[in-house]
Amino acid sequence: RYAAEVNILKEEIKRLRLAN
């Protein structure tokens, strides 16, 4: 459960970093 949420958060952060 937590792992999945953490994975999603990590992906979002990666996307933000790429966008930046």
RAKADA-V649332 format. One record per residue. N is the residue number from 0. RES is the residue in one letter. PHI is phi in whole degrees, -180 to 180 (none if undefined). Layout:
n	res	phi
N	RES	PHI
N	RES	PHI
This chain:
n	res	phi
0	R	none
1	Y	-65
2	A	-57
3	A	-62
4	E	-63
5	V	-63
6	N	-61
7	I	-62
8	L	-62
9	K	-61
10	E	-64
11	E	-63
12	I	-63
13	K	-62
14	R	-64
15	L	-62
16	R	-63
17	L	-65
18	A	-63
19	N	-73
